Amino acid sequence: MKKRLLVTILVLVVLALTLAPASARAVVNGKVPKFWQETIPCTGDAVVLTGNMHLLITENGDATGGYHYTFHANPQGLSGVSQQGVVYHGVGITQYVVNIAADDLPAEATQIFVYNFIGNGAGNDFRLHETWHITFNSNGDLTVVFDNYWITCGTGG
C-alpha cells in the first residue's frame, strides 16, 4: 500500500509541476483501459476485472499565482468473473485534490478512494476504502502525512 501511495504522489507532483496554471478548465476528459486484479478478502476468491476508467483532470489558477488540480476517476463497464465463477462489477470513485502555491510551496494533496466490488450471490460484495493526505509547508518540510486504508465486507459502510 505504501508503494502505491508513493507512486501516486510522484505522479501527482509531476503532473502538477508540468501543467501551466490557467483559469478553470479540463486538462483531460476521456477514457483509459483498466485492468484490475484483486483477491476478494471476504471469500478468498480472486478476480480480474477489465473495462474503462473515466478520467477527468482539471486545473485552476488563482489570483496569487497558485494552482489547483482535481483528478477524478470512476470505472465504466468494469467487470470480470472470479476463479469460483462469481461475476463481479466494479463501481466507485477516486478523487485527488492538489493545491500548490505560486512558488511551489506550500503544497498539499488529498486522495479519497472508494470502490465497491459487487458479486452475484450472497456474501460476495466488498468495499475498498482509502484516504490519504500530505502537506508540505513553505520551507518544504513534510508537516502532515497519513494513509488510512480499510476493507469492508458487504457494501454498507
Secondary structure as UniProt FT lines:
FT   HELIX           2..18
FT   STRAND          25..39
FT   TURN            41..43
FT   STRAND          46..61
FT   TURN            63..64
FT   STRAND          67..81
FT   TURN            83..84
FT   STRAND          87..100
FT   TURN            102..103
FT   STRAND          107..119
FT   TURN            122..123
FT   STRAND          126..136
FT   TURN            138..139
FT   STRAND          142..153
//
